[in-house]
């Protein structure tokens, strides 16, 4: 898997194709680094001027932002950085936990050696991107990892539902926290790689229960970030309630 091009500064012409992906990376970096704030409008004409490109690839780059969950399109207004609504965060967190259980157990039944190898390659590739400048790559690789596991289930409805919930769960704000607290970068990335490896090892053994448990524990680590590192933390009791609902199912 090829690594992304270096971060492109404003007013620097983008040369690599496809342009929409380069523009997505530029805007992604600005969002997770806090240069664009929640609720801020992303104006196509301004971005096109800053980057020296036409409006079409900018529109396509904004579409990628919307589909990834970082931005939202408002009818007749345009695209803006997604605003963080506490209720939505908590609901998305609970649904993500529930889906991880179902997906892990289904994937454990269907996984092939080739699919295991693909997941292991994704983990190996993600270990190469541990700097602040490469957070957009790290985030995309993490999403690819989890989406690949969902794909292994071969359940089209489940795959679509997972995509919707994954986009609703604001994992990008966790990466934004790293920019404010760079001292946690090394430890958090190492933990993520270890957690991903535990999930793959359980899937390789076709141990659905253990894969589900490791998957839930992995997402619960994100819950700790929601509680500890956000500028407006999510109340712990709301997170624990969602976690207990899922853990009680795994204990049965």
BELSUL-V45919 format. One record per backbone hydrogen bond with DSSP energy under -1.0 kcal/mol. NH is the residue of the N-H (numbers start at 1). CO is the residue of the C=O. E is the energy in kcal/mol with one decimal. If there is no record, write none. Layout:
NH/CO/E ; NH/CO/E
//
This chain:
11/50/-3.7 ; 12/9/-1.5 ; 22/18/-1.3 ; 23/19/-2.8 ; 24/20/-2.2 ; 25/21/-2.2 ; 26/22/-2.2 ; 27/23/-2.6 ; 28/24/-3.0 ; 29/25/-2.5 ; 30/26/-1.8 ; 31/27/-2.0 ; 32/28/-2.7 ; 33/29/-1.6 ; 34/31/-1.4 ; 35/30/-1.7 ; 36/30/-1.9 ; 39/81/-2.1 ; 40/37/-2.4 ; 42/79/-3.3 ; 47/43/-2.4 ; 48/44/-2.7 ; 49/45/-2.0 ; 50/46/-2.5 ; 51/47/-2.2 ; 52/48/-1.2 ; 53/48/-1.9 ; 59/55/-2.6 ; 60/56/-2.2 ; 61/57/-2.4 ; 62/58/-2.4 ; 63/59/-2.0 ; 64/60/-1.7 ; 65/61/-1.7 ; 66/62/-2.3 ; 67/63/-2.5 ; 68/64/-1.7 ; 69/66/-1.0 ; 70/65/-1.6 ; 71/65/-1.3 ; 72/80/-2.6 ; 74/78/-3.3 ; 77/74/-2.4 ; 78/74/-2.3 ; 80/72/-2.3 ; 81/40/-2.8 ; 82/70/-2.5 ; 89/85/-2.3 ; 90/86/-2.3 ; 91/87/-2.3 ; 92/88/-2.6 ; 93/89/-2.2 ; 94/90/-2.2 ; 95/91/-2.2 ; 96/92/-2.4 ; 97/93/-2.0 ; 98/94/-2.0 ; 99/95/-2.6 ; 100/96/-2.1 ; 101/97/-1.3 ; 102/98/-1.5 ; 103/99/-3.0 ; 104/100/-2.3 ; 105/101/-1.9 ; 106/102/-2.3 ; 107/103/-3.0 ; 108/104/-2.0 ; 110/106/-1.1 ; 111/107/-2.3 ; 116/112/-2.2 ; 117/113/-2.3 ; 118/114/-1.9 ; 119/115/-2.1 ; 120/116/-2.3 ; 121/117/-2.1 ; 122/118/-2.0 ; 123/119/-2.0 ; 124/120/-2.3 ; 125/121/-2.6 ; 126/122/-2.3 ; 127/123/-1.4 ; 128/125/-1.6 ; 129/126/-1.6 ; 134/131/-1.3 ; 135/132/-1.4 ; 138/134/-2.5 ; 139/135/-2.5 ; 140/136/-2.1 ; 141/137/-2.6 ; 142/138/-2.0 ; 143/139/-2.3 ; 144/140/-2.4 ; 145/141/-2.2 ; 146/142/-2.1 ; 147/143/-2.7 ; 148/144/-2.4 ; 149/145/-1.4 ; 150/146/-2.0 ; 151/147/-2.3 ; 152/148/-1.4 ; 153/150/-1.2 ; 154/151/-1.4 ; 159/155/-2.7 ; 160/156/-2.3 ; 161/157/-2.5 ; 162/158/-2.6 ; 163/159/-2.0 ; 164/160/-2.0 ; 165/161/-2.4 ; 166/162/-3.0 ; 167/163/-1.9 ; 168/164/-1.5 ; 169/165/-2.0 ; 171/169/-2.4 ; 173/170/-1.5 ; 174/171/-1.2 ; 175/171/-1.1 ; 176/172/-1.9 ; 177/173/-1.2 ; 179/175/-1.1 ; 180/176/-1.1 ; 181/177/-1.9 ; 184/181/-2.1 ; 185/182/-1.5 ; 188/184/-2.3 ; 189/185/-2.5 ; 190/186/-2.1 ; 191/187/-2.3 ; 192/188/-2.0 ; 193/189/-2.2 ; 194/190/-2.3 ; 195/191/-2.6 ; 196/192/-2.5 ; 197/193/-2.1 ; 198/194/-2.0 ; 199/195/-1.8 ; 200/196/-2.3 ; 201/197/-2.6 ; 202/198/-1.9 ; 203/199/-2.3 ; 204/200/-2.9 ; 205/201/-1.3 ; 206/203/-1.7 ; 207/202/-2.6 ; 208/206/-1.1 ; 211/207/-2.5 ; 212/208/-2.4 ; 213/209/-2.4 ; 214/210/-2.7 ; 215/211/-2.1 ; 216/212/-2.6 ; 217/213/-2.6 ; 218/214/-2.0 ; 219/215/-2.1 ; 220/216/-2.5 ; 221/217/-1.2 ; 223/219/-1.4 ; 224/220/-1.6 ; 225/221/-1.4 ; 226/222/-2.3 ; 227/223/-1.5 ; 228/224/-2.2 ; 229/225/-2.4 ; 234/226/-2.4 ; 239/235/-1.3 ; 240/236/-2.8 ; 241/237/-1.6 ; 242/238/-1.4 ; 243/239/-2.4 ; 244/240/-2.6 ; 245/241/-1.6 ; 246/242/-1.3 ; 247/243/-2.8 ; 248/244/-2.1 ; 250/246/-1.5 ; 251/247/-1.4
//
